[in-house]
């Protein structure tokens, strides 16, 4: 292929994609104070799209055409005074898809040292054990076809909050206080809804589902949900009957509710064991374009019992029990807030949309380097994550283009990233066409 044809191919496939990337970044450039930061924004996103195995700043910079200096590159991420929250708000305003379920999850970043902000020995989902890591609470809008990262908050353990030296070294702002992960999750839900996104349901695992206050907030906001719960949580079957006892002849009038019968709460695992065989049904479902899955499910209406400690009744929800089809079946439990008329398939379909978060993290971490950040500062972590989210949103927009095969597969997204990097290379290094032409003249036959 001669240089003219090479250039024609690049013009058709690469240049147009780069033009779209530049247009996508324009609204975000308005959030930066001066030209150097706007140039650094473009360089950083180009570095995220590079073919470097590690998306550390030094490796990324080595693959960026016409890069800024390393000092400027590093300063832009770790020390520059720009507001990551403002970038998140702009990103949420620009998301082209505005309706879906919101998946809440905790994701971990294994670390070797102890100096990166928020690092502690804690449960690391990436390794499946207690390990040295950072943990972030994230929110992603899942449309049924695509996921959009809508927010991420770094979980900062209490020892980091109370250690003045650590706070100073990692540039942690005074406003950062300790927050449980479920509180961070509620913050992300509020921000997503405040941006005008239509959240049709909330999905989360048992780390959040076990928290009564978290579920109570979802009920207060009128949001359906499907959350994992631990087997030891207690419930009433159905809604127990309660009443206020008659007043005694003397003393203050009674107002505290009591159970009408001697109903007692029961652990969800114990309740599942009492269900007859006919209550369990085999249900199949499909995660995107993947092969169908199957398991045995049973569902019963229950009232979570924790609120009864304060003599209040929580709203009635579904307890969904799932058993896999192995020789020694394991059982999972979910609280699902859907109408009492919902079918078993509807319950299963909602609960199992959490699979999308695994696909998203695979792409964000492996292809875009979400967990490759090697800086130690609090602002640096925030800056890296929001710029990675911008890059990921651009990829999702590319997937939406008419005529494109919607690639929810990992190799397809890898191919798009490689095409973007090739486009950047040829757009900014036109002499490469000449080199290709010269190589074509070499007889490589042995």
C-alpha positions as CSV (number, residue, x, y, z in Angstrom):
1,X,0.0,0.0,0.0
2,X,1.5,3.3,-1.0
3,X,1.7,6.4,1.2
4,X,-1.3,8.0,-0.5
5,X,-3.5,5.0,0.3
6,X,-2.1,4.8,3.8
7,X,-3.0,8.4,4.4
8,X,-6.5,7.8,2.9
9,X,-7.1,4.9,5.3
10,X,-5.9,7.0,8.3
11,X,-8.0,9.9,7.3
12,X,-11.1,7.8,7.1
13,X,-10.7,5.8,10.3
14,X,-8.3,7.6,12.6
15,X,-8.5,11.4,12.0
16,X,-12.2,11.5,12.3
17,X,-12.0,9.6,15.6
18,X,-9.4,12.0,16.9
19,X,-11.5,15.0,15.9
20,X,-14.4,13.5,17.9
21,X,-12.1,13.0,20.9
22,X,-10.9,16.7,20.7
23,X,-14.6,17.9,20.5
24,X,-15.4,15.6,23.5
25,X,-12.7,17.3,25.6
26,X,-13.6,20.9,24.7
27,X,-16.3,21.3,27.4
28,X,-13.9,20.0,30.0
29,X,-11.2,22.4,29.0
30,X,-13.4,25.2,30.2
31,X,-13.0,23.9,33.7
32,X,-9.3,24.7,33.8
33,X,-7.8,28.0,34.6
34,X,-5.0,28.4,32.0
35,X,-3.7,27.1,28.7
36,X,-1.0,24.9,30.3
37,X,-3.6,22.9,32.2
38,X,-5.8,22.5,29.1
39,X,-2.8,21.1,27.1
40,X,-2.0,18.8,30.0
41,X,-5.6,17.5,30.0
42,X,-5.3,16.5,26.4
43,X,-1.9,14.9,27.0
44,X,-3.1,12.9,29.9
45,X,-6.1,11.6,28.1
46,X,-3.9,10.7,25.2
47,X,-1.6,8.9,27.6
48,X,-4.6,6.9,29.0
49,X,-5.3,5.8,25.4
50,X,-1.7,4.8,24.8
51,X,-0.4,1.3,24.2
52,X,1.6,1.4,27.4
53,X,1.0,-1.7,29.6
54,X,1.2,0.5,32.7
55,X,-0.6,3.8,32.8
56,X,1.7,5.4,35.3
57,X,2.6,9.0,34.5
58,X,6.1,8.2,33.3
59,X,5.0,5.3,31.1
60,X,2.1,7.3,29.6
61,X,4.3,10.4,28.9
62,X,6.8,8.2,27.0
63,X,4.0,7.3,24.5
64,X,2.4,10.7,24.1
65,X,3.3,12.6,20.9
66,X,4.7,16.1,21.5
67,X,4.4,15.7,25.3
68,X,4.7,18.4,28.0
69,X,7.6,18.0,30.4
70,X,7.4,15.3,33.0
71,X,7.4,17.9,35.8
72,X,4.5,19.7,34.2
73,X,2.7,16.4,33.6
74,X,3.1,15.3,37.2
75,X,2.2,18.7,38.7
76,X,-1.0,18.8,36.7
77,X,-2.2,15.6,38.4
78,X,-0.7,15.7,41.9
79,X,-0.5,19.4,42.8
80,X,-2.4,21.6,40.4
81,X,-5.3,23.4,41.9
82,X,-8.3,22.2,39.8
83,X,-11.5,20.9,41.1
84,X,-12.2,17.2,40.3
85,X,-15.8,17.5,41.6
86,X,-16.5,20.2,39.0
87,X,-15.2,17.9,36.2
88,X,-17.5,15.1,37.5
89,X,-20.5,17.5,37.4
90,X,-19.6,18.5,33.8
91,X,-19.2,14.8,32.9
92,X,-22.7,13.9,34.3
93,X,-24.2,16.8,32.3
94,X,-22.7,15.5,29.1
95,X,-23.7,11.8,29.4
96,X,-25.7,11.0,26.3
97,X,-27.7,8.2,28.0
98,X,-29.7,9.5,31.0
99,X,-31.7,6.5,32.3
100,X,-30.8,3.2,33.9
101,X,-30.1,1.3,37.1
102,X,-27.3,2.7,39.4
103,X,-24.8,0.1,40.4
104,X,-23.0,0.8,43.7
105,X,-19.8,-1.1,44.3
106,X,-16.5,-1.0,46.2
107,X,-13.4,-1.5,44.1
108,X,-9.9,-2.0,45.5
109,X,-6.4,-1.1,44.3
110,X,-3.7,-3.3,45.7
111,X,-0.6,-1.4,46.9
112,X,2.9,-2.5,47.9
113,X,3.8,0.5,50.1
114,X,2.0,2.2,52.9
115,X,2.4,5.9,51.9
116,X,-0.4,6.3,49.2
117,X,-3.4,8.1,50.6
118,X,-6.0,5.8,52.2
119,X,-3.8,2.6,52.0
120,X,-4.5,0.1,54.8
121,X,-4.8,-3.6,55.5
122,X,-8.4,-4.2,54.6
123,X,-10.5,-6.5,52.4
124,X,-9.2,-6.3,48.8
125,X,-11.8,-7.5,46.3
126,X,-9.2,-7.7,43.6
127,X,-7.3,-10.3,45.6
128,X,-10.1,-11.9,47.5
129,X,-8.5,-11.5,50.9
130,X,-7.3,-9.0,53.5
131,X,-4.4,-7.1,51.9
132,X,-2.6,-3.8,51.6
133,X,-4.8,-1.7,49.3
134,X,-6.8,1.4,48.6
135,X,-10.6,1.1,48.4
136,X,-13.0,3.4,46.5
137,X,-16.8,3.5,46.4
138,X,-18.1,3.9,42.9
139,X,-21.4,4.4,41.1
140,X,-22.1,3.4,37.5
141,X,-25.3,4.0,35.5
142,X,-26.2,0.8,33.6
143,X,-28.5,1.3,30.7
144,X,-28.9,-2.4,29.8
145,X,-26.3,-2.0,27.0
146,X,-23.6,0.3,28.4
147,X,-22.2,1.4,31.7
148,X,-21.3,5.0,32.5
149,X,-19.1,5.8,35.6
150,X,-20.9,8.6,37.4
151,X,-18.8,9.0,40.5
152,X,-16.0,7.6,42.7
153,X,-15.0,8.4,46.3
154,X,-11.8,7.2,48.0
155,X,-12.5,5.5,51.3
156,X,-10.2,7.0,53.9
157,X,-9.8,4.8,57.0
158,X,-10.0,6.5,60.4
159,X,-6.2,6.3,61.2
160,X,-5.6,8.5,58.1
161,X,-8.1,11.1,59.3
162,X,-6.6,11.5,62.7
163,X,-2.9,11.4,61.6
164,X,-1.9,15.1,61.0
165,X,1.4,14.1,59.4
166,X,-0.3,11.8,56.9
167,X,-2.9,14.4,56.0
168,X,-0.2,17.0,55.3
169,X,2.0,14.8,53.2
170,X,-0.9,13.5,51.1
171,X,-2.4,17.0,50.8
172,X,-5.7,15.9,52.2
173,X,-8.1,18.9,52.4
174,X,-9.4,19.8,55.9
175,X,-13.0,19.1,54.7
176,X,-12.2,15.4,54.3
177,X,-13.7,13.6,57.3
178,X,-14.3,9.9,58.0
179,X,-17.3,8.5,56.2
180,X,-18.5,4.9,56.1
181,X,-18.7,3.4,52.6
182,X,-22.5,3.3,52.8
183,X,-22.6,7.1,53.5
184,X,-20.3,7.6,50.5
185,X,-22.6,5.5,48.4
186,X,-25.6,7.7,49.4
187,X,-23.6,10.8,48.4
188,X,-23.0,9.3,44.9
189,X,-26.6,8.4,44.5
190,X,-27.7,12.0,45.5
191,X,-25.1,13.5,43.0
192,X,-26.3,11.3,40.2
193,X,-29.9,12.2,40.7
194,X,-29.1,15.9,41.2
195,X,-27.5,15.8,37.7
196,X,-30.9,14.9,36.2
197,X,-30.1,11.2,35.5
198,X,-33.2,9.0,35.8
199,X,-32.2,6.2,38.3
200,X,-34.7,3.4,37.9
201,X,-33.2,1.2,40.6
202,X,-30.2,0.8,42.8
203,X,-28.0,-2.3,42.9
204,X,-25.4,-3.1,45.6
205,X,-23.8,-6.1,47.3
206,X,-24.1,-7.1,51.0
207,X,-21.5,-4.6,52.2
208,X,-24.2,-1.9,51.5
209,X,-27.4,-4.1,51.7
210,X,-26.7,-5.1,55.3
211,X,-26.9,-1.5,56.4
212,X,-30.4,-0.6,57.5
213,X,-29.9,3.2,57.2
214,X,-28.8,2.7,53.6
215,X,-31.9,0.8,52.6
216,X,-34.0,3.2,54.6
217,X,-32.7,6.1,52.5
218,X,-33.6,4.3,49.3
219,X,-37.1,3.8,50.6
220,X,-37.4,7.5,51.5
221,X,-36.3,8.5,48.0
222,X,-38.8,6.0,46.4
223,X,-36.0,4.1,44.6
224,X,-36.5,0.4,43.8
225,X,-33.5,-1.7,44.7
226,X,-31.9,-5.2,44.7
227,X,-29.1,-5.5,47.4
228,X,-27.3,-8.5,48.6
229,X,-27.7,-9.3,52.3
230,X,-25.9,-11.6,54.7
231,X,-27.5,-14.8,55.8
232,X,-27.6,-13.8,59.5
233,X,-29.9,-10.8,58.9
234,X,-33.3,-11.3,60.6
235,X,-36.8,-10.7,59.1
236,X,-40.4,-11.2,59.8
237,X,-42.3,-13.3,57.3
238,X,-44.8,-11.0,55.7
239,X,-45.8,-8.0,57.7
240,X,-46.4,-8.8,61.4
241,X,-49.5,-7.5,63.1
242,X,-48.9,-4.9,65.8
243,X,-51.0,-2.9,68.1
244,X,-50.8,-0.4,71.0
245,X,-51.8,-2.1,74.3
246,X,-54.8,-0.7,76.2
247,X,-53.9,2.0,78.7
248,X,-53.5,1.0,82.3
249,X,-55.8,2.6,84.9
250,X,-52.9,4.7,86.2
251,X,-49.7,6.1,84.7
252,X,-48.9,7.6,81.3
253,X,-50.8,6.5,78.1
254,X,-49.1,3.8,76.2
255,X,-47.9,4.5,72.7
256,X,-45.3,1.9,72.0
257,X,-46.3,-0.8,69.5
258,X,-46.2,-4.5,70.4
259,X,-46.6,-7.6,68.3
260,X,-50.2,-8.9,68.2
261,X,-49.0,-12.5,68.2
262,X,-45.8,-14.2,69.5
263,X,-44.1,-13.8,66.1
264,X,-40.4,-13.7,66.3
265,X,-37.8,-12.6,63.8
266,X,-35.9,-15.3,61.9
267,X,-32.5,-15.2,60.1
268,X,-32.9,-15.3,56.3
269,X,-30.9,-18.5,56.1
270,X,-33.2,-20.2,58.6
271,X,-36.2,-18.9,56.7
272,X,-34.8,-20.3,53.4
273,X,-34.4,-23.7,55.0
274,X,-38.1,-23.8,55.9
275,X,-39.3,-23.2,52.3
276,X,-40.8,-26.3,50.7
277,X,-39.3,-27.8,47.6
278,X,-42.2,-26.5,45.5
279,X,-41.2,-22.9,46.4
280,X,-37.9,-23.2,44.4
281,X,-37.9,-22.8,40.7
282,X,-35.1,-23.0,38.1
283,X,-34.7,-19.6,36.3
284,X,-32.3,-18.8,33.5
285,X,-31.0,-15.4,32.7
286,X,-28.4,-13.8,30.4
287,X,-25.8,-11.2,31.2
288,X,-25.6,-9.1,28.0
289,X,-24.5,-11.3,25.1
290,X,-22.9,-13.9,27.3
291,X,-24.1,-17.5,27.6
292,X,-27.2,-18.1,29.7
293,X,-26.9,-18.8,33.4
294,X,-29.2,-20.8,35.5
295,X,-29.9,-21.3,39.2
296,X,-32.7,-22.2,41.6
297,X,-34.6,-19.3,43.2
298,X,-37.3,-18.8,45.8
299,X,-38.9,-15.5,46.8
300,X,-41.0,-14.6,49.8
301,X,-42.3,-11.3,51.1
302,X,-40.6,-10.3,54.4
303,X,-40.2,-7.3,56.7
304,X,-36.6,-6.6,57.8
305,X,-36.5,-6.8,61.6
306,X,-33.8,-4.4,62.5
307,X,-36.1,-1.4,62.8
308,X,-38.2,-3.3,65.3
309,X,-35.6,-2.7,67.9
310,X,-37.0,0.9,67.9
311,X,-40.5,-0.4,67.7
312,X,-40.9,0.6,64.1
313,X,-41.7,-1.6,61.1
314,X,-39.6,-1.4,58.0
315,X,-41.4,-1.5,54.6
316,X,-42.1,-5.0,53.3
317,X,-39.7,-6.3,50.6
318,X,-38.9,-9.5,48.7
319,X,-36.4,-11.9,50.1
320,X,-34.9,-13.5,47.0
321,X,-32.9,-16.7,47.7
322,X,-30.6,-18.1,45.1
323,X,-29.0,-21.6,45.0
324,X,-26.5,-22.6,42.4
325,X,-26.8,-25.9,40.6
326,X,-23.6,-27.5,41.9
327,X,-23.3,-30.7,43.9
328,X,-22.9,-28.6,47.1
329,X,-25.1,-25.7,46.3
330,X,-24.3,-22.3,47.9
331,X,-27.1,-19.9,48.7
332,X,-27.1,-16.1,48.2
333,X,-29.7,-13.7,49.6
334,X,-31.1,-10.4,48.3
335,X,-33.6,-7.9,49.5
336,X,-35.5,-6.7,46.4
337,X,-37.8,-3.6,46.7
338,X,-40.3,-4.2,43.9
339,X,-44.1,-4.4,44.0
340,X,-45.7,-7.5,45.6
341,X,-47.0,-8.3,42.1
342,X,-43.5,-8.7,40.6
343,X,-42.7,-12.0,39.1
344,X,-39.8,-14.2,40.1
345,X,-38.1,-13.6,36.7
346,X,-38.4,-9.8,37.3
347,X,-36.7,-10.2,40.7
348,X,-33.9,-12.3,39.2
349,X,-33.4,-10.0,36.2
350,X,-33.0,-6.9,38.5
351,X,-30.7,-8.6,41.0
352,X,-28.4,-10.0,38.3
353,X,-27.7,-6.7,36.5
354,X,-24.7,-6.2,38.8
355,X,-22.6,-8.2,36.5
356,X,-22.1,-5.1,34.4
357,X,-19.8,-3.6,37.0
358,X,-17.3,-6.5,36.6
359,X,-17.2,-5.8,32.8
360,X,-16.7,-2.0,33.4
361,X,-13.8,-2.5,36.0
362,X,-12.1,-4.9,33.6
363,X,-12.0,-2.3,30.9
364,X,-11.2,0.6,33.3
365,X,-8.4,-1.1,35.1
366,X,-6.8,-3.2,32.3
367,X,-7.2,-0.9,29.3
368,X,-7.4,2.6,30.8
369,X,-5.2,2.1,33.9
370,X,-7.8,3.1,36.6
371,X,-5.7,1.2,39.2
372,X,-2.3,2.1,37.8
373,X,-1.9,5.5,39.4
374,X,1.3,5.5,41.4
375,X,1.0,9.0,43.0
376,X,0.4,9.3,46.8
377,X,-1.6,12.5,47.1
378,X,-5.3,12.8,47.7
379,X,-5.8,15.4,44.9
380,X,-3.7,13.2,42.6
381,X,-5.9,10.2,43.1
382,X,-9.1,12.2,42.5
383,X,-7.6,13.8,39.3
384,X,-6.5,10.5,37.8
385,X,-9.9,8.8,38.4
386,X,-12.0,11.6,36.9
387,X,-9.8,11.8,33.8
388,X,-10.0,8.1,33.4
389,X,-13.8,8.4,33.6
390,X,-13.8,11.0,30.9
391,X,-11.8,8.7,28.6
392,X,-14.1,5.8,29.4
393,X,-17.2,7.9,28.6
394,X,-15.7,8.8,25.2
395,X,-15.2,5.1,24.4
396,X,-18.9,4.4,25.3
397,X,-19.9,7.2,23.0
398,X,-17.9,5.6,20.2
399,X,-19.8,2.4,20.9
400,X,-23.0,4.2,20.3
401,X,-22.1,5.4,16.8
402,X,-24.6,4.3,14.1
403,X,-23.4,1.3,12.2
404,X,-20.9,0.2,14.9
405,X,-21.3,-3.3,16.3
406,X,-22.0,-2.6,20.0
407,X,-18.8,-4.1,21.4
408,X,-19.4,-5.1,25.0
409,X,-16.6,-7.6,24.6
410,X,-13.1,-6.9,26.0
411,X,-11.2,-7.4,22.7
412,X,-13.5,-5.0,20.9
413,X,-12.8,-2.2,23.4
414,X,-9.1,-3.0,23.2
415,X,-9.3,-2.6,19.4
416,X,-10.9,0.9,19.7
417,X,-8.1,2.0,22.1
418,X,-5.4,0.8,19.8
419,X,-7.1,2.6,16.9
420,X,-7.2,5.9,18.9
421,X,-3.5,5.6,19.8
422,X,-2.6,4.9,16.1
423,X,-4.7,7.9,15.1
424,X,-2.8,10.1,17.5
425,X,0.5,8.8,16.3
426,X,-0.2,9.3,12.6
427,X,-2.0,12.6,13.1
428,X,1.0,14.1,14.9
429,X,3.8,12.3,13.2
430,X,3.1,12.5,9.4
431,X,6.7,11.5,8.6
432,X,5.7,8.0,9.6
433,X,4.0,7.6,6.2
434,X,7.4,8.1,4.6
435,X,9.0,5.5,6.8
436,X,6.3,3.0,6.0
437,X,6.8,3.6,2.3
438,X,10.6,3.1,2.7
439,X,10.1,-0.2,4.6
440,X,7.9,-1.4,1.8
441,X,10.9,-1.2,-0.5
442,X,12.9,-3.6,1.6
443,X,13.0,-7.2,0.4
444,X,12.4,-9.2,3.6
445,X,12.4,-12.6,1.9
446,X,14.9,-15.1,3.2
